[in-house]
Amino acid sequence: MRVTGWAPVASPGLLMLRGPHRKGNAVAAATSRSPQYVAPPWRPSSILDEWVQREVRPISLRQLTFFGRTLTQDRLIQGANYARLELPTRIAHRLRNMQTLPYSALKNRHIAHVYELYYTAFERFRKVPEVRTLEDNDKYCEVLVQCLQEHLSVIPSLGMGVLEIQDSVSSEECDRFMTTLLRSRISRRVIAEQHLALTETFHSAWHFPNAKKSAMAPEDDFVGEIFLKCSAKEIIETCAATATELMSKAYGPVAIPRVAIKGHLDTTFPYIPSHIEYIIGELLRNSMQGVIEQRQSSSPKPIEVLICEAAQSVIIRVSDQGGGIDRAILPYLWSFAKGPRRNMRLQNLEQVPKLAGTMQELRWADSTGPDRSHSPGSGPSSGEKSGSSLTALSSRPPDLRLGMGLPMSKIYAEYWAGSLEVHSLEGYGVDAFLQISKLGNRNEVLSTRATMDAV
């Protein structure tokens, strides 16, 4: 019997397979009402079940640093095999998350697009054979790069999807679903990008034992994508300059508030620069918008950024005098699905077919265009590793508001066991508090399988 579609059955949380379309078939009825949706091909559920039963193995920045600090061929191959098993495991769990949605939600064209991307990646990853040689690793890196590029459309697709499925899924469930998928997405990209960066390091001329190394050899500060000496002051200055440029493009010749940095200016810590740049960039951009739109002064008050270094954490406070957050928006500040600007957000997201949450995404996408080839040794030089993730923001019109910046920033902050809080003083301004781990010894925060099964 030829199976051509699928439909949900009584088994909770699972989508089971059914036979061909015929009169009365729920799948045929659903697809006939939604011409933009095409039923995915038949797939055996037992394969996904096998991978969902596997446990995820969390990692920390310190573990990644220790592993990549002394890089050998054996370690590189060991890292490839960790990624080879971990990536399909994490994708399988998220596929099962999507399968718990009502069928009317899963057939939404945006959610269905993400599902197909995930299942294609799952099939591709699970079929990669064990990596035994450097040649095997190079082939595996090509698979990683391909997936990184293909998944650039995931964030806007998820954003539009959760805004459109609220007739069948509550806003609270949509937010939990979105947070779980984006947190897992960050985790997979960390694994993939770290392995690509270590492979690039291994192939670099300065890595070989007999190579003459300068005093500023790139391995002094970077272990893959991890920057061991992230300077809070320098990151804030870089983000401030980019945000100022974006405000100039969006508002024209208006007075833009300067950013005044105070506190422990020599604070450094190990981190992935693109993660913290995304958070700081969004906070500064929001503060600048608030000051420009609320005050309209020829000499606006500066945005004050205070850096506080404690024994185990770094706290960064961003304070503005932009009048505070609109009372109608404040309750929905961290929501992807709720709020009074739903239609506007949908319209704006439709103008952004691809959205990069980190600079790495843009970097690998740029190196794999139709007229360019990629090999592990042909990526950017180590000196480019500190490039700003705010390129992701400037790649779209500066006045295009998606309503995703703060919720995504919170996910980035909490991913390495940090936190992000925002306090609005109505009629005055906003204080945002970002806390991050200074030691890098906290495991990534993931949705466990027990949590996933409870959805």
N, C-alpha and C positions, 0 to 999 in steps of 0.2 A: 504494500500500500504506500502510495506516495504522500508524504506529509508536507503541507504547504503553509501552515500557519500555526499560531499558538493562541491560547486563551487561558484566563485564570480559572482554577477549580477550587474545590473546598479546602484543600490543604493550605493552612495559613502561611502567608508569606511566600508562597511558591507559585511560579507560573509553569504549568505543565503543558505538555504538547498534545494536540489533538489532530484529528484526521483532516481530509480535504474539505474545502469549503462546500457547503451544500445549504439548501433552504433550511433556515432556522439556526444555522451555525452562528454563534455569538461573534466570532471573529469576522466573518463575512459581513455581518450586519454593521459591526463597528467600523470596519474599514470602508464600507460603502458610504457611511455618513461622513467620513473624513478623507477626502480624496488626496490630501497632502501626505497622508500616512501610508507607508508601504510595509506590510507585514514582513518581519525579518525572516530569514531562512530557518529551516528546521535545525535544531541543535539538541544533542542529547544532554539532559540535565545532570546525569551521573558524573560527568567530567567536572562541572562546576561544583557539585556537592563535595567531591573529593578535595578540591582546593579550599573550599570554605571551612572544612574541618581542620585545616592547618592553623597553627597559632602564629600570630604576628610577633616578630622579634624586634622590640623597640631599640633605638640607639640614642646616644647622646653626642653632643659636640666633642666632649673629651674623648669618647671612644673613637670617633672618626679621626680626631687629631692623632691619637696614639697609633692608630692603625696605619695612617698614611704618612706619619713622620719619617719612618725608615721604610722606604718603598723598595721592594724587591720584586722580581718576576713572580715568585711564589705568592707573595702577598697580593699582587695585582690580580692574579688568576683566582686567588681565594675570594677577593672582593667581587670579582665578576660572578662567581658562583653564588655568593650571598645574594647579589642583586637578581640573578637569574631565577632564584626560588622565591625571594621576598616580593618582587614586583607583581607576579601573577597572583600570589596569595592575597596581597592587599587589594588588587583590582577585583578579585573574586568576591571578597567581602562587600565591596561597594556595589557590585552587580547584584548581589543578594539584597542589599538595601533597596535598590531600585525595583527589584521584583516584589517587594512588600507594598509598593504603591498600588492603589486601585488601578484597574486596567484603563479606565478613562483617563487617568493621569499619565500612565506609561505610554499611551498612544499619542500624547501631545508631541507635536513634531520636534520641539526643542529637546524634551526629555528623551525621546526616541533617538534623536541624533547623538546625544551623549552616550546613551546605552550602546548604540552600534559602535561608537568609537572605543568604548571600554571593552566590549566583547571582542572586537577586532584585535585590540592590544593584548587582551588576555590570551587569545588563541596564538598570537604571534610569540608572546613571551614563553608560554608553557611548552612550546615546541622547540625552543632553543636547546640544543644538546649541551652536555657538560662541557665547560670551557677547560681545555687542557694545555693549550699553547697560546703564544702571543697572537698568532694568526687567528685562532678561534676568538680571542678577545677583541681583535679588531673588527671581526664580523659582527660580534655581539654589540659593539659600540655603534655600528651602522644601524642596527635595529633600534637602539635607544634614541639615537638622533632622529630617526624617522618618526617615532612615537611622540617625541617632544614637539616636533613641528606640527604633526597632525592634530595635537590636542590644544592648540592655541585658541580654538573656538569653544572650548569647554566652558569657560567662565561666563561669557555673555549668553551662551545657550542655556546654562543652568539658571542664570538670572531671569531670562525671559520665561523659562519654563515654570519656575515657582510662582511667578506673577500670574500665569495663565491657568494654573491647575487648582486655584483656590475654591472652585465650585465643588471639587471632590476631595480636597485635602485641606485641613485647617491651616491657618497662617502659622500657628505654633509648630505643627508638624513640618510645614515647609521650611521653617527656619532651622529646625533640628536636622532635617534632611540635607539642607544646603551646607550647614556648618560641618556635618560629618563628611560630606563629599569633598569640600574644599580643604579640610584639614588633612584628609587622606591624600588628596592631590599634592599638597605641599610635601608630604612625607615621601611620596614616590619620586617627585622631582628632585628632592634632596639626594636620594639614593642614586638616581640616574646621573644627575649633574656632577655629583661628587666622584663617581666612578669615571665619567668622561674626563674630568679635570685631572684625576690621578693618572689616567692613561696618557693624557697629554704631557703631564710631568715626566712620566717614565720615558716617553719618546723624545723629550727635549735634550738638546746637546749637553746642557750644563748638568744634567742628572747623572751622567756616567762617572764612575769613580775617578778616572784620570783627567776629567775635565777641569780646566782652570776656572775657579769661581771668583767672581768679584765680591767686594764687600757688600754689595746690594743684590746678591743673588736672590731670585724670587722666592726660593724655598725658605728664606729667612722669615718671611712674614705669612706665607700662605701654605696651607696643607689642603690641596685640592681647592674647593670653593670656600674653605674656612679661613678667614683673616684673623690671625692670632693677635694683632695689635689694632683692633678697631678703635679709633679715636672718636669719642663722643662729640668733641668740639668740631673736628673736621667733617664728620658726617652731617652735623647740623648746618654747618656753613655751606656744604655742597647742596643739600636739600633746599636751603634758603635761597641760594642763587637760582636754582632751577624753578622753584615756586615763584620767585619774583619775575622771572622771564615769562612764565605762563600767565601771570596776572597782567603783565603788560600787553600780551597778545589778546587777552580776553576783554580787558576794560579800556585799553587805549591809554591816552596821556592823563593818567590820574596819579595821585600821590599814593605810593605803595609803602606800607609800614616796613621799617627795617626790623631786623631780628637782632636782639641784644642777648648775648650768651654770658651766663654767670655761673659761679659755683666752682666745682672741681674740674678745671679746664684740661688737666693732664690725664684724665681718666681714660684707660684703655681696657679692652676685654676681648675675648675670642668670640667671634660671631660670623654668621653669613651676611656680608654687607647688604645684599639685595633685600633681605628680610627687614632689617631695621631701617634702611633707606625708604622702603615703601611706607612704613608706619610714620616716620618723622615727616616724610614728604606730604602725606595726607593731612597730618595735623597742622602743619604750617600752611598748607594750601587753604584749608578750611578757615584758619584764623585770619589769613590775609583777606579772604573773601568777606568774612564777617566785618572786619574793620573797614574795608573799602565800601561795602554796601550800607553799613549802618551809620558811619560817621561822615563820610564824604568830606573830610577835612583836608585842608591844604597841608597840614602838618600832623598826620595821624600819630597816635601814641605807638611806641614800638611794641613788638611782640617779644615778651621776655621768656627766655628758655633757661631754666636752672638745672644744672647737672649735680646730682648728689651721689657720691660713691660710698657705699657701706661695705661691710666685711664680705657679704655674699651676693650683693645685688647692686645694680646701678638704677637710680630713679631719675627720669627726665621729666620735668614739668614744663608744659607749654602754656603760657598765660597770655590772653589778649583782652582788649577792651573793645570788642566788637558788638556789644549790646546783648550778648547771650544767644541762646538757641530758641527759635520760635516754639512757643508752648504747644502748638499743634504737632510739631515734629518730634519734640523731646522724648515722648514715650516710645517712639519707634526708631530711636537712634541706632540700635544694634540689629535691626530687623532687615532681612532681605525681602520679606514678603508683605509686610504691613506698612501703613503710612498713607498720608493724604496725596502723595504724588505718584501713585501707581501707574496711571496712564502715561504721564510724562516720562517715567523711567523706562517703560516699555518702548516708547517711541525712540528714546535716546539709545537704548541698547541695540535696537535694530540697525542703528548706524555704525555699530562697532562689531563687525563679523568676527574679529579676533581681538583678544585682550591678553596682554602679557602681564602677569603679576610680578615677574622678576626680570631683571636684566638678562639672566641666563637664557630665558625663553627667546628673547629677541636675538641674542647672540647666536644660538644654535639654529634658529630659523633663518637668520641672514646667511649662515654658512651652508645652507642646504637648499638654496633656491634652485629654480629650473636650470640656471646656467652655471651652477657652481657645484663642485663635489666636495665631500668632506672625508677626511681621514683623521684618526685620533691625534695625529701630530700637526694638523693644519688649522687648529682652532686659534683663538686669540692668544696673544702673548700674555705672560703672567703679569706684565705691567698693566694690562687692561682689566684685570680681575676686579679692580675697585671701581669700575664704571657704575654710573648711577642707575638704579632701577627706575628712577623717575622718567626715564625714556619711555616707559610704558604709559605714563600720563601724558607726555607731550606728543605721543603718536596719534592722539585723537584731538578734535577741536577743544581748545582750552575752556570754553564755556559750556561744554557738554557734560551735564551732571548725570551720573548713573545711579547714585544712591547706594553704592557698594563699597566706597572707600573706607569708611569707619568700621563696618562689620568685618571686612576683610582684614583690616589692620588689627582688630581684636583677635582674629584667628591666628594671624602671624605672631602676635605678642604672646598668646597663650600656648603656641606650639612648642616652644622651648621652656614651658612652665613659668612664663612671665604673666603680666597682667596689663590691662589698659582700662583706665577709668576716665570719665569725663563729667565734670561738675559745671553746670551752667548757673550763672548769677544773673537773673533776669534784669535787663536794663543796664547791665554793666559789661559782662564778658564771660569768658569760658576758661576754666583750668582743666588741662588734660594731664594725667599722670601715667607715664609709661614705666613699668618696672621690668627689668630683665635680669637673668641670672648672670652674675659676673664670672663665675667659675666654669661654666659650661658643663657642669656635672649632672644636670637634670635630664632625664630621658624625655624624648619627644612625647607629647600628649596625644594619644590616639584613642579612637573609639574601639573599645574591646569587643570581642565577639559576643560576650554576654550582653553588652549594651546594644549591639547591633541586632541580636536575636530578639531583644525586648521591644524593638520598634514595631 
